[in-house]
Amino acid sequence: MAFKKDTVAGTMIFIISLSLVCSFMITGTVEILKERKLVKKRDEVQQFVLRVANVDISAGDFRELFAERVTPKLVNLESGDYVAQENLLDFDERMAAINPETSSKPKKDTAKIKTRADNIRIFEVRDESGELSSVVMPIYGKGLWSMIYGYLAVKPDLNTVENIIFYEHGETPGIADFVTDSEWTDLWKGKQLFDEKGKISIKVVKGGAKEGDIHGVDGVSGATRTGVGIQRAVEFWFGVEGYQTFLKQFAATEAK
């Protein structure tokens, strides 16, 4: 039977067919955009981790460098044990932190994060000879107006700061630009997170740290609350509800 497009039935068939074609096109576009977003996120993570570990990414393919030098691992913060997980570059800490099934409320929320993911990614970075050069861990906490997100790398002694970077915040423009300024973040390099008794002692000092202060980082005038927020974030993440249990187990493993 010939198809008559000018009839009601023909019009309905045409509309349904067009709708199906558009639906398939939209679905395909969404999947393409989703994959592009994932690729962009993976690339950003790899570059941030390499940068905070002081690996020069200007001379080659950062993806190859990451694959050669970095091992991502998922850690359970309560036990300090590694957790099996595929596709770790696609692991979403923020979603894990807001999902009631994969998160917990800190007993002492000094970083003002409200909830904390039970499992979180860390990155072991090795030098060209295969020796451990640093361990990179994500940190975040509330500044004056916003959540501040970054990474902190520690040297193999698990106490000395290799580097720190912040990649996202919504603090006051102009006043809080120091957060992403290497001139300020470089002040963290070589500082000690813990004192001789193992107590977290890193601090952002209003008015500037004294010469020789191995725990003090200069605060920035006019941005005291932002600096305090960063200090509290580091204190939280390297405290008992953060990486402390993992670091103790990691140190014991590396010492064998």
C-alpha positions in Angstrom: 0.0 0.0 0.0 1.4 3.4 -1.0 2.3 5.8 1.8 0.1 8.9 1.7 1.9 11.7 3.6 -1.0 14.1 3.3 -3.3 11.9 5.4 -3.6 12.1 9.2 -1.9 8.7 9.5 0.8 9.8 7.2 1.4 13.0 9.1 1.6 11.1 12.4 4.0 8.6 11.0 6.2 11.4 9.7 6.1 13.2 13.1 7.0 10.0 15.0 9.8 9.2 12.6 11.2 12.7 12.9 11.0 12.6 16.7 12.8 9.3 16.8 15.6 10.6 14.5 16.0 13.7 16.7 16.0 11.6 19.8 18.8 9.4 18.5 20.8 12.5 17.5 20.4 14.1 20.9 21.3 10.9 22.7 24.4 10.5 20.5 25.4 14.1 21.1 25.0 13.8 24.9 27.2 10.7 24.9 29.9 12.5 22.8 29.8 15.5 25.1 29.9 13.3 28.2 33.0 11.5 26.9 34.6 14.8 26.0 33.9 16.1 29.5 35.5 12.9 31.0 38.6 13.3 28.8 39.0 16.9 29.9 38.6 16.0 33.5 41.2 13.2 33.2 43.6 15.5 31.5 43.2 18.2 34.2 43.8 15.7 37.0 46.9 14.3 35.3 48.3 17.8 34.8 47.6 19.0 38.3 49.1 15.9 39.8 52.3 16.2 37.7 52.5 19.9 38.4 52.2 19.6 42.2 54.8 16.8 42.1 57.2 19.2 40.3 57.3 17.0 37.2 58.1 19.1 34.2 55.4 18.6 31.6 56.5 21.3 29.1 58.8 19.0 27.1 56.6 16.0 26.4 53.2 14.4 26.4 51.8 14.7 29.9 49.6 11.6 29.5 52.7 9.5 28.8 54.5 11.1 31.7 51.6 10.4 34.0 51.4 6.8 32.8 55.1 6.3 33.4 55.6 8.1 36.7 52.3 8.1 38.5 50.2 5.3 40.2 46.7 6.4 41.3 45.3 4.4 44.2 42.1 4.5 46.2 42.4 4.7 50.0 39.8 4.0 52.7 40.5 6.8 55.1 39.2 4.9 58.2 41.4 1.8 57.7 44.2 3.3 55.7 43.9 0.3 53.3 43.9 0.4 49.5 40.5 -0.3 47.9 40.2 -2.1 44.6 38.7 0.2 41.9 38.9 0.3 38.1 39.2 3.5 36.1 40.5 5.6 38.9 41.0 8.6 36.7 37.2 8.7 36.4 36.6 8.4 40.1 34.6 11.4 41.3 35.5 12.5 44.9 32.9 15.2 45.0 30.0 12.8 44.1 31.4 10.3 46.6 31.5 13.0 49.3 27.8 13.9 48.9 26.4 10.4 48.4 25.2 9.2 51.9 26.2 5.6 50.9 29.9 6.6 50.2 30.5 9.4 52.7 30.6 10.2 56.4 30.1 13.4 58.5 33.4 14.4 60.2 33.3 14.3 64.0 35.3 17.5 64.0 34.7 19.4 60.8 37.4 22.0 61.1 37.5 22.3 57.3 33.8 22.9 57.1 33.2 20.4 54.4 30.1 18.9 56.0 30.7 15.4 54.5 33.8 13.5 53.6 34.2 10.6 51.1 35.0 7.3 52.8 37.4 6.5 50.0 39.6 9.0 48.2 42.3 9.0 45.5 46.0 9.4 46.2 48.8 9.4 43.7 52.2 7.8 44.2 54.8 9.7 42.0 58.2 8.2 41.1 61.2 9.7 39.5 62.9 8.5 36.3 64.8 5.7 38.2 61.5 4.4 39.7 62.1 5.7 43.2 59.3 7.3 45.1 59.6 11.0 44.9 56.3 12.2 46.4 52.8 11.3 47.3 50.0 13.6 46.1 46.8 14.0 48.0 43.7 16.1 47.3 42.6 18.6 49.9 39.7 21.0 50.1 38.0 23.2 52.7 36.0 26.3 53.2 37.6 29.7 52.8 35.8 33.0 53.4 33.1 32.6 50.7 33.7 29.3 49.0 35.2 25.8 49.0 38.8 25.8 48.0 40.1 22.7 46.1 43.7 21.7 45.6 46.4 19.1 45.9 49.3 18.8 48.3 52.4 16.7 47.6 54.6 15.4 50.4 58.1 14.0 50.0 59.0 10.4 50.8 59.4 11.3 54.5 55.7 12.0 54.4 56.2 15.2 56.4 58.0 17.7 54.1 55.8 19.6 51.6 57.0 19.0 48.1 54.4 21.5 46.7 50.8 22.7 46.9 48.5 24.0 44.3 44.9 25.2 44.3 42.8 24.9 41.1 39.3 26.1 42.1 37.8 28.6 44.4 35.2 31.4 44.6 37.0 33.7 47.0 37.1 37.5 46.5 38.7 38.4 43.1 41.8 40.5 43.5 42.1 40.0 47.2 42.4 36.2 47.1 44.2 35.8 43.8 47.3 34.7 45.9 45.6 31.3 46.3 46.6 30.3 42.7 49.8 32.5 42.6 53.0 30.4 42.6 54.8 33.1 44.4 52.7 32.3 47.5 52.3 28.5 47.0 56.1 28.2 46.6 56.4 29.4 50.3 55.0 26.0 51.3 57.8 24.0 49.7 60.1 22.5 52.3 57.7 23.2 55.2 57.1 20.5 57.7 53.5 19.3 58.3 54.1 17.6 61.7 56.3 18.5 64.7 58.6 16.0 66.4 55.7 14.5 68.3 53.7 13.9 65.2 51.2 16.7 65.8 50.0 18.6 62.7 51.7 22.0 63.0 51.6 23.6 59.6 50.2 27.1 59.9 49.5 30.3 57.9 50.9 33.1 59.9 49.2 36.5 60.0 51.9 39.2 59.5 54.4 36.6 58.2 56.2 33.6 59.5 59.5 34.2 61.4 62.7 33.3 59.8 63.5 29.7 60.3 60.0 28.7 61.1 59.7 25.2 59.5 56.0 25.1 60.0 54.9 28.7 59.1 53.8 30.1 55.8 53.3 33.9 55.3 49.7 35.0 55.5 48.5 37.6 53.0 47.2 41.0 54.3 43.5 41.5 53.7 42.8 37.8 53.1 43.2 36.4 56.6 40.0 34.3 56.5 41.0 32.7 53.3 44.4 31.8 54.7 42.9 30.4 57.8 40.5 28.3 55.7 43.5 26.8 53.8 45.3 26.1 57.1 42.3 24.4 58.5 41.8 22.3 55.4 45.4 21.1 55.6 45.0 20.4 59.3 41.9 18.4 58.7 43.1 16.3 55.8 46.4 15.4 57.5 44.6 14.7 60.8 42.9 11.7 62.2 39.9 12.0 59.9 42.0 12.5 56.9 45.2 10.8 55.7 46.9 10.2 59.1 46.0 6.5 59.3 47.0 5.9 55.7 50.3 7.8 56.1 51.2 5.6 59.1 50.5 2.4 57.2 52.3 3.7 54.1 55.4 4.6 56.1 55.4 1.2 57.7 55.1 -0.5 54.3 57.8 1.6 52.6 60.2 0.9 55.6 60.1 -2.9 54.9 
